[in-house]
């Protein structure tokens, strides 16, 4: 089956449920006196089936996250000083950007200058440059993980709803057979997101700000960690189990998005807001000086 034909599958389920119910009524009335089953009335009783699948047919396309993830990857590559250890969120980022190493060279040029602004520029901008760039790299890596998590969630949700439709159709087809009619619904969306490494934002002036990393699990084919099993031959039993599975999937998607992903986004936002000075260098005094002050003791001063 294919997610792109989800609503077609929903109509097939409706047709099969109508056929099975009509057969059940006909068999029951074969031993009683009564009219033929009213198929229109039966179909009306199952009109809700398509409505249950319709919201899932509009789930976001996971492929649309790829350009966003690629953009974050490119930004991480530009900030990669090699000062932050590799995690699953950064192991596909290109090698360290050698252009950033030139800040160390610039620091050497400033060693002999005695002016207040020159010394402050080296201490507060050049010397902390690698830490600040590393902090920005880490924040971007977690943002990338959030995008990966959303992508994985929608991919798995699509797969789960498609399998619910498939298993329901099979259960309806197998009803009344020789063996026991039993089926199950698994929810792989619960395994699509997880912690993927102990990433921290390194604080340049002492201590660390821990941030819980998040991203898609490496094993995207891992089985769901929860599921439902059902058995029976009646259309009512089969359709009711389908309803329960769809309700459970809806709850699991909301749980993953609001508890696993949204909480990490809030933590990241709070960490950024509370540590702006660790993520963005202060504007150097040298940048706003006039030419006269620039060459004075308050500026560059004298070179040894």
N, C-alpha and C positions, 0 to 999 in steps of 0.2 A: 504494500500500500504506500501511498505518498501523501504528504501533508497538503500538497497543492490541490488534491482532490478531496479534501476533508469534507466539504459540504455535500459532495456527491456520495461519500461514504455515509453521511448522516441520512440522506434520502434513502439509501439502500437499507439502512437499519430500520427506518420507518416502514418501508415496504415489507421487509422480512418479518417485522413484529406484527404487522397487519395480517400477513399470510398465516403466521403461526397461530395468532389469536383466533382467526376465522376457522382454522382447522380444529383448534381445541373446542370451539363452540359447536362446530358441526358434529364432532365426535360425541360431544355431550348430548346433543339433541337427537342423535341417531337412535338413542334409547328412549327418547321422549317425543312427544308431539310438539311441533313448533315450526316457525318460519325459518328460512335460511338466514345466516348471519348478516347483519347490516354492516357491510364493509365501510361505508361512508362514516357511520358512527364510530366504528373501530378506528379508522384513520384519524378522526377528529380527536380521539382520546390519546393518540400518540403525536399530536401536533407539536408538543413541547420539545420533541427530540432535536429537531433542527435548531430550535432556539438555544438549546444547551451547547451545541457545538459552534454556533455562529460567532460568539466572542473570540473563541480560539482561532478561528480562521483569519482574524485580524492581528494576530501576534506579530510583533516587530520581526523583520527579517534579520537574522544574525549576521549576514554578510555585510550589512550596512555599517557594522561596527569596525570592519577591517580598515577602512581609510583612517578612522579616528585613532585606532591603535597604532597604525603605521606612523601617523604624525607625532604621536607621543614618543614612539621609538626613536624617531629622527631627532626630536628635541633632547631626549636622553643622551643620544650619541654626542651631541654638541656639548653637553655638560659633563661628559664622562672624564673625570680626572684620575680615575683609578683609585680614589680614596675611599670608596664605598664597596664593601664586599659583594660578590655576586650572589644573587638569589634566583629562584625560578622566574622572578619578574624582570630580571635584567640580564639573564644569561644569553639572550638573543640580541643584545645591543652590541653595536660595533665596538672595536677596540678603543682604548683611551684616546681622547682628542689631543694630539701633541701641541696644538696651538695654545692650549691652556697652560702648558709648562712654561711659557714665556713670562708668566707673572713672576716666577721664581727668579728669572734673569733680571727682570725689572727691579726686583727687590734688591739685588746685588748692586745695581747702579745707584740706588738711593742710600747705600750704607754710609757713604761719606758726607752726606748733606746734614747740616746742623740746624736748619730752620724748624720751627715748631710744626708747621703744616706738613713739611716733608717727612718728619719722623712719625707724625700721626698718620699720614697716608700709608707709610710702610707698615706700621703696627696694626692699624684698624682696617686697612683695605687689602694691601698686598699679602700680608702674612695670614690673613683669615680667608683669602680668596678660595683656596682649595676646600676648606670646610664649608663655606657658604655654597659653593658650586655642588659639593657633595650632598648637602641638605636639599638643594633644589632637585638634584638627580633622584634622591630617595622619594621626595614628594611626588615627582612625576611617575616613578615606578609604581607607587601605590595607586595613583590615578589610572595608570595603565591597567593595573589589576582590577580596578572597579569596572572598567570597560570590558575586560576579559570575562569577568564574572557575569555581567549582564548578558554578554554574548552567549556564554555557556548556558545560562539560565533559559534564555529563549530557545536555544537549540534543543535542549532537553525537554522543555515544555512542549514544543512541537512534536518531538518524538513520542512523548508520553500520551498526548491526546490522540495521536495517530494510532498508537497501539491499543488504546481503549476502544477506538472505533473498530479496529481489526478484530480484537478478541470478542467484542460484542457480536459482530457479524458471524464469526465462527461459532459462537455459542448458539446463536439462533439457527444456523445451518445444521448443527449437530444435535439439536433437541429431538428427543424421541428415537434416538439411535439405539444400537445394541448395547453400547457401553455406557459408563457413567459420564454424564455431561458436566465437566468441571473446567473452570478457567480461572485466570488470575490477572491482576492489574498491578504493575510495578511503577514506582515513581522515581525515575532516574534524576528528575530535577533536583531532588534533595542531595544528590552527590555531585552536582555540577559546580558547586562553589566550595572553597575551603581555604584555610590558612595555608600559606605557601612559603613560610620562612620568617625568621625573627628579624624583620627589618626595623631599624631604628633611625631616627633623625639625629645625627651627631651634632651636638651643640658646641659651637666654637669656644665658648667661654666657660666650659665646665659642665659635666653631667650629660645625660642623654634624655631625649623625649621619646619614650617607646610608642610605636605605632603598630597596630596589628595589621599585618599585610593580608591582602586578599587577592584571589585570582582563581582562574579555572584550574581544576585539578589536572595533574599530568595525565592520568588515566581517564580520558574522556569516555571510554567505553565501560567504565565500572558500573556494576549493577546498582539498582536503587536500594536504598536502605530501609524501605518500608513498602508494603503492598497489601492488596486485598485478594482474598480467594473466595470463590463462589461456586455453587453447583446447583443444578436444577434443569428442568425441561420446559417449564412454562415461560411464555413470553413475558408475563408480569415479573417473574423472578429475574430473568435475564436483564430486562430493561431497568428494573430497580437497582440491580448491581451496577449497571452502567451509570445511573444517576449518582450513586454513592461514590463511584470512582471519579467522576467529573468534579463533584463537590470537594473530594479530598485533594485532587490535583490543584484546584483553585486555591484551596487553603495553603497548600505547600508552596505554590508560586508566591503568594502573598508573604508567607513566612520567610522565604529566601530573600525576597526583595526588601522587606521592611526590617527584618531582624539581622540578617547576615550582611547585606550590602549597605543599606541605609545607615546602620549604626557605624560602620567603618567610614563612611563618607562624613558623618557628623564628627567622628573622632579626628579625622584628617583635617576638617575645616577648623575645629577648635585648636588643633596643634599649630596650624599655620597662623591663625589669628593671634595666638598667644606667643608666638616665637618669630614675629616678623623681622626682628633684628638679627635672627640667625639665618634668615632666608634671603634678605636683601641688604646689601652693604649700604651704610650711611653715605650720603653725598660728601665727598672729600672737600675740605676747606679750600684746597688748591683750585678746585673747579670754579669757584666764584671770586677769586682774587683778581684785583687789578694788577697791572704790570709792576707798579711801584712796590706794592706789598709782596708780590710774588718773589722778588729778589731780596726782600728784607729778612730780618730774623724771624718774623711771624710767618714767613712763607718758606722758600727753599733754603734760605740762609746761605752759608758758604760750604764749598766742597773741600774736603781734606786733600 
